[in-house]
Amino acid sequence: MEILGASLRICVDDLDTAVPFYERLTGGTAVRSERGGVRVAAVGSFLLMSGPEAELELLRKVAATIAVRDVEETHRLLTDLGAQVLAGPVATPAGRNLLALHPDGSLFEYVDHRG
């Protein structure tokens, strides 16, 4: 498994207000999407999320989003290492993802950019 990078996950009350700050901070432009009532903006290494509290409650439990080359390969390795894959791999607007609970109790999202 090759880790390509990680994103810091930040739940915000108002995505439209938060995005300009992070765009100026990083010098980048937000890439926006929406899924399950949660609005998301990826800006540099930041992943901003806004939406219903019930949805955000779960998202806050995820320590980080880790970009990998291949989610299927990651799934196999995580399972071999004793992690519990809770969801996925599933298609997302940007590729595929899965949620995995590591043996130490940490919860991570793994994503790739394949279709």
Residue frames as a rotation matrix with the C-alpha (Angstrom) as fourth column:
MET 1
0.589 0.808 0.000 0.00
0.808 -0.589 0.000 0.00
0.000 0.000 -1.000 0.00
GLU 2
-0.583 -0.747 0.320 1.36
0.749 -0.647 -0.143 3.40
0.313 0.156 0.937 -0.94
ILE 3
0.328 0.631 -0.703 0.19
0.804 -0.577 -0.143 6.39
-0.496 -0.519 -0.696 1.10
LEU 4
-0.072 -0.283 0.957 0.11
0.863 -0.499 -0.082 9.49
0.500 0.820 0.280 -1.11
GLY 5
-0.764 -0.146 0.629 -0.92
-0.110 -0.930 -0.351 12.03
0.636 -0.337 0.694 1.54
ALA 6
-0.434 0.648 -0.626 -3.41
0.901 0.329 -0.284 12.88
0.022 -0.687 -0.726 4.24
SER 7
-0.312 0.438 0.843 -6.11
0.112 -0.864 0.491 15.51
0.943 0.247 0.221 4.71
LEU 8
-0.981 0.072 -0.178 -7.06
0.161 -0.196 -0.967 17.25
-0.105 -0.978 0.181 7.91
ARG 9
-0.331 0.940 0.080 -10.80
0.691 0.184 0.699 16.90
0.643 0.286 -0.711 8.47
ILE 10
-0.981 0.034 -0.193 -12.60
0.103 -0.750 -0.654 19.99
-0.167 -0.661 0.731 9.78
CYS 11
-0.165 0.981 0.102 -16.33
0.966 0.140 0.216 20.23
0.197 0.134 -0.971 10.49
VAL 12
-0.988 -0.150 -0.035 -17.57
0.153 -0.982 -0.110 23.80
-0.018 -0.114 0.993 10.05
ASP 13
-0.309 0.923 -0.228 -20.92
0.325 -0.123 -0.938 25.47
-0.894 -0.364 -0.262 10.67
ASP 14
0.746 0.537 -0.394 -20.94
-0.105 -0.489 -0.866 27.39
-0.657 0.688 -0.308 7.39
LEU 15
0.221 -0.672 0.707 -18.95
0.801 0.538 0.262 26.02
-0.556 0.508 0.657 4.48
ASP 16
0.537 0.053 0.842 -19.41
0.715 -0.558 -0.421 29.14
0.448 0.828 -0.337 2.35
THR 17
0.932 -0.218 0.290 -17.92
-0.330 -0.842 0.427 31.31
0.151 -0.494 -0.856 5.08
ALA 18
0.599 -0.717 0.356 -15.03
-0.072 0.395 0.916 28.94
-0.797 -0.575 0.185 5.86
VAL 19
0.616 -0.341 0.710 -13.86
0.752 0.523 -0.401 28.24
-0.235 0.781 0.579 2.30
PRO 20
0.807 -0.337 0.485 -12.43
0.064 -0.766 -0.640 31.72
0.587 0.547 -0.597 1.49
PHE 21
0.672 -0.589 0.449 -10.22
-0.688 -0.274 0.672 31.62
-0.273 -0.760 -0.589 4.60
TYR 22
0.381 -0.522 0.763 -8.72
0.097 0.843 0.529 28.24
-0.919 -0.128 0.372 3.63
GLU 23
0.747 -0.121 0.654 -8.36
0.663 0.051 -0.747 29.24
0.057 0.991 0.118 -0.03
ARG 24
0.775 -0.477 0.414 -6.33
-0.378 -0.876 -0.300 32.30
0.505 0.076 -0.860 1.00
LEU 25
0.584 -0.549 0.598 -4.38
-0.595 0.213 0.775 30.30
-0.553 -0.808 -0.202 3.58
THR 26
0.268 -0.443 0.856 -3.35
0.335 0.876 0.348 27.61
-0.903 0.193 0.383 1.08
GLY 27
-0.436 -0.369 -0.821 -3.34
-0.580 -0.583 0.569 29.66
-0.688 0.724 0.040 -2.11
GLY 28
-0.969 0.096 0.227 -5.60
0.218 0.767 0.604 27.02
-0.116 0.634 -0.764 -3.65
THR 29
-0.477 0.870 -0.122 -9.13
-0.814 -0.385 0.434 26.73
0.331 0.307 0.892 -4.94
ALA 30
-0.416 0.407 0.813 -11.74
-0.550 0.600 -0.581 24.58
-0.724 -0.689 -0.026 -3.20
VAL 31
-0.764 0.307 -0.567 -13.06
-0.321 0.583 0.747 21.50
0.560 0.753 -0.347 -4.95
ARG 32
-0.498 0.680 0.539 -16.63
-0.802 -0.124 -0.585 21.05
-0.331 -0.723 0.606 -3.74
SER 33
-0.677 0.424 -0.602 -18.93
-0.075 0.774 0.629 18.06
0.732 0.471 -0.492 -3.61
GLU 34
-0.236 0.659 0.714 -21.95
-0.972 -0.152 -0.181 16.85
-0.011 -0.737 0.676 -1.68
ARG 35
-0.502 0.093 -0.860 -22.86
-0.148 0.970 0.191 13.42
0.852 0.223 -0.474 -0.39
GLY 36
-0.246 0.483 -0.840 -25.58
0.799 0.591 0.107 12.30
0.549 -0.645 -0.532 1.98
GLY 37
0.775 0.626 0.084 -26.52
0.500 -0.690 0.523 15.86
0.386 -0.363 -0.848 2.87
VAL 38
0.453 -0.712 -0.536 -22.94
0.447 -0.339 0.828 16.77
-0.771 -0.615 0.165 3.79
ARG 39
0.971 -0.214 0.109 -21.30
-0.030 -0.558 -0.829 19.52
0.239 0.801 -0.549 1.76
VAL 40
0.505 -0.863 -0.023 -17.54
0.619 0.343 0.706 19.08
-0.601 -0.371 0.708 1.34
ALA 41
0.933 -0.357 -0.044 -14.77
-0.290 -0.672 -0.681 21.39
0.213 0.648 -0.731 0.16
ALA 42
0.552 -0.834 -0.016 -11.25
0.786 0.514 0.345 20.11
-0.279 -0.203 0.939 -0.37
VAL 43
0.916 -0.329 0.229 -8.71
-0.228 -0.897 -0.380 22.95
0.330 0.296 -0.896 -0.14
GLY 44
-0.070 -0.994 0.088 -5.06
-0.832 0.009 -0.555 21.95
0.551 -0.112 -0.827 -0.15
SER 45
-0.780 -0.315 -0.540 -4.59
0.002 0.863 -0.506 19.53
0.626 -0.396 -0.672 2.77
PHE 46
-0.818 0.540 0.198 -7.86
-0.363 -0.218 -0.906 20.57
-0.446 -0.813 0.375 4.41
LEU 47
-0.707 0.701 -0.094 -11.17
0.378 0.486 0.788 18.75
0.598 0.521 -0.609 4.01
LEU 48
-0.882 0.442 0.166 -13.98
-0.443 -0.653 -0.614 21.03
-0.163 -0.615 0.772 5.20
MET 49
-0.697 0.686 -0.211 -17.37
0.501 0.676 0.541 19.48
0.514 0.271 -0.814 5.92
SER 50
-0.840 0.529 0.120 -20.74
-0.495 -0.657 -0.569 21.00
-0.222 -0.538 0.813 6.77
GLY 51
-0.493 0.731 -0.472 -24.17
-0.201 0.433 0.879 19.46
0.847 0.528 -0.066 7.16
PRO 52
0.563 0.817 0.126 -26.68
-0.373 0.115 0.920 17.88
0.737 -0.565 0.370 9.51
GLU 53
0.060 -0.562 0.825 -25.34
-0.996 -0.092 0.010 17.27
0.071 -0.822 -0.565 13.01
ALA 54
0.703 0.253 0.664 -26.28
-0.383 0.922 0.054 13.58
-0.599 -0.292 0.745 12.88
GLU 55
0.910 -0.406 0.080 -24.00
0.269 0.434 -0.860 13.13
0.315 0.804 0.504 9.86
LEU 56
0.330 -0.824 0.460 -21.19
-0.488 -0.566 -0.664 15.28
0.808 -0.005 -0.589 11.26
GLU 57
0.572 -0.073 0.817 -21.21
-0.786 0.237 0.571 13.32
-0.236 -0.969 0.079 14.52
LEU 58
0.850 -0.268 0.453 -19.91
0.318 0.947 -0.036 10.25
-0.420 0.174 0.891 12.69
LEU 59
0.705 -0.588 0.398 -17.52
0.331 -0.223 -0.917 12.24
0.628 0.778 0.037 10.51
ARG 60
0.535 -0.490 0.688 -15.88
-0.740 -0.665 0.102 13.79
0.407 -0.564 -0.719 13.59
LYS 61
0.745 -0.210 0.633 -14.86
-0.332 0.707 0.625 10.32
-0.578 -0.676 0.457 14.73
VAL 62
0.804 -0.479 0.351 -12.68
0.580 0.506 -0.638 9.80
0.128 0.717 0.685 11.65
ALA 63
0.373 -0.744 -0.554 -9.10
0.509 -0.336 0.793 10.81
-0.776 -0.578 0.253 12.56
ALA 64
-0.308 -0.522 -0.796 -7.96
-0.478 -0.638 0.603 11.63
-0.823 0.566 -0.053 9.01
THR 65
0.901 0.434 0.028 -8.50
-0.160 0.390 -0.907 10.97
-0.404 0.812 0.421 5.34
ILE 66
-0.097 -0.981 0.170 -5.55
-0.241 0.189 0.952 9.12
-0.966 0.051 -0.255 3.82
ALA 67
0.624 0.221 -0.749 -4.97
-0.760 -0.053 -0.648 9.15
-0.183 0.974 0.135 0.06
VAL 68
-0.072 -0.599 0.797 -3.72
-0.138 0.798 0.587 5.85
-0.988 -0.068 -0.140 -1.33
ARG 69
-0.768 -0.278 -0.577 -2.95
-0.591 -0.041 0.806 4.60
-0.248 0.960 -0.133 -4.80
ASP 70
-0.492 0.564 -0.663 -5.47
-0.291 0.611 0.736 1.71
0.821 0.555 -0.136 -4.69
VAL 71
-0.117 0.550 0.827 -8.30
-0.989 -0.140 -0.047 1.26
0.090 -0.823 0.560 -2.17
GLU 72
0.803 0.409 -0.434 -8.73
-0.411 0.907 0.094 -2.44
0.432 0.103 0.896 -3.06
GLU 73
0.030 -0.893 -0.450 -5.08
0.240 0.443 -0.864 -3.14
0.970 -0.082 0.228 -2.21
THR 74
-0.632 -0.213 0.745 -5.47
-0.554 -0.548 -0.627 -1.10
0.541 -0.809 0.229 0.98
HIS 75
0.412 0.870 0.271 -8.57
-0.875 0.295 0.384 -3.12
0.254 -0.395 0.883 1.90
ARG 76
0.679 -0.198 -0.707 -6.62
0.073 0.976 -0.203 -6.37
0.730 0.086 0.678 1.61
LEU 77
-0.386 -0.922 -0.030 -3.68
0.184 -0.045 -0.982 -5.08
0.904 -0.384 0.187 3.67
LEU 78
-0.402 0.301 0.865 -5.86
-0.816 -0.547 -0.189 -3.57
0.416 -0.781 0.465 6.39
THR 79
0.695 0.717 -0.057 -7.80
-0.641 0.654 0.400 -6.84
0.325 -0.241 0.915 6.72
ASP 80
0.415 -0.637 -0.650 -4.56
0.293 0.770 -0.567 -8.86
0.861 0.045 0.506 6.84
LEU 81
-0.618 -0.730 0.292 -3.29
0.024 -0.388 -0.921 -6.57
0.786 -0.562 0.257 9.62
GLY 82
-0.604 0.434 -0.669 -6.42
0.792 0.422 -0.442 -7.04
0.091 -0.796 -0.598 11.73
ALA 83
-0.903 0.368 -0.222 -8.26
-0.327 -0.924 -0.201 -3.81
-0.279 -0.109 0.954 10.91
GLN 84
-0.320 0.884 0.341 -12.04
0.684 0.464 -0.563 -3.94
-0.656 0.053 -0.753 10.55
VAL 85
-0.979 0.085 0.186 -13.36
0.092 -0.626 0.774 -2.41
0.182 0.775 0.605 7.33
LEU 86
-0.589 0.779 -0.214 -16.65
0.223 -0.098 -0.970 -0.79
-0.777 -0.619 -0.117 8.36
ALA 87
0.613 0.768 -0.185 -17.74
0.041 -0.265 -0.963 0.54
-0.789 0.583 -0.194 4.95
GLY 88
0.511 -0.341 -0.789 -16.57
-0.832 -0.427 -0.354 0.26
-0.216 0.837 -0.502 1.38
PRO 89
-0.834 -0.469 -0.292 -14.89
0.231 -0.776 0.588 0.30
-0.502 0.423 0.755 -0.88
VAL 90
0.304 0.931 0.202 -17.55
0.759 -0.109 -0.642 2.47
-0.576 0.349 -0.739 -2.49
ALA 91
-0.253 -0.317 0.914 -17.52
0.866 -0.495 0.068 4.96
0.431 0.809 0.400 -5.34
THR 92
0.093 0.219 -0.971 -17.35
0.604 -0.788 -0.119 8.66
-0.792 -0.575 -0.206 -4.44
PRO 93
0.950 0.270 -0.156 -17.37
0.061 -0.652 -0.755 11.78
-0.305 0.708 -0.636 -6.62
ALA 94
0.460 -0.852 -0.250 -13.54
-0.870 -0.489 0.067 11.73
-0.179 0.187 -0.966 -6.55
GLY 95
-0.461 -0.645 -0.609 -12.84
-0.697 0.688 -0.202 7.98
0.550 0.332 -0.767 -6.73
ARG 96
0.327 0.531 -0.782 -13.36
0.161 0.784 0.600 5.25
0.931 -0.322 0.171 -4.12
ASN 97
-0.285 -0.450 0.846 -13.18
-0.786 -0.395 -0.475 5.15
0.548 -0.801 -0.241 -0.35
LEU 98
0.183 0.374 -0.909 -13.46
0.391 0.821 0.416 2.90
0.902 -0.431 0.004 2.67
LEU 99
0.350 -0.048 0.936 -13.70
-0.807 -0.522 0.275 3.40
0.476 -0.851 -0.222 6.42
ALA 100
0.185 -0.374 -0.909 -11.46
0.236 0.915 -0.329 1.23
0.954 -0.154 0.258 8.59
LEU 101
0.839 0.048 0.541 -11.22
-0.516 -0.241 0.822 0.76
0.170 -0.969 -0.177 12.32
HIS 102
-0.063 -0.949 -0.308 -7.61
-0.501 0.297 -0.813 0.04
0.863 0.103 -0.495 13.25
PRO 103
0.087 0.069 -0.994 -6.88
0.557 0.824 0.106 -2.48
0.826 -0.562 0.033 16.02
ASP 104
-0.812 -0.445 -0.377 -5.99
0.559 -0.409 -0.721 0.43
0.167 -0.797 0.581 18.37
GLY 105
-0.057 0.907 -0.418 -9.49
0.834 -0.187 -0.519 1.89
-0.548 -0.378 -0.746 17.95
SER 106
-0.531 -0.184 -0.827 -8.55
-0.183 -0.928 0.324 4.67
-0.828 0.324 0.459 15.51
LEU 107
0.368 0.731 0.575 -10.97
0.595 0.291 -0.750 5.27
-0.715 0.618 -0.328 12.63
PHE 108
-0.539 -0.604 -0.588 -9.60
-0.160 -0.612 0.775 6.37
-0.827 0.511 0.233 9.24
GLU 109
0.780 0.626 -0.013 -10.99
-0.080 0.078 -0.994 6.99
-0.621 0.776 0.111 5.78
TYR 110
-0.441 -0.859 0.259 -8.86
0.195 0.190 0.962 5.74
-0.876 0.474 0.083 2.88
VAL 111
0.670 0.675 -0.308 -9.45
-0.118 -0.313 -0.942 7.17
-0.733 0.668 -0.130 -0.60
ASP 112
-0.491 -0.752 0.440 -8.10
0.546 0.128 0.828 6.76
-0.679 0.647 0.347 -4.10
HIS 113
-0.203 0.380 -0.903 -8.85
-0.520 -0.823 -0.229 8.68
-0.830 0.423 0.364 -7.27
ARG 114
-0.993 -0.071 0.098 -9.88
0.032 0.630 0.776 5.77
-0.117 0.773 -0.624 -9.46
GLY 115
-0.470 0.865 -0.177 -13.28
-0.865 -0.410 0.291 5.59
0.179 0.290 0.940 -11.08
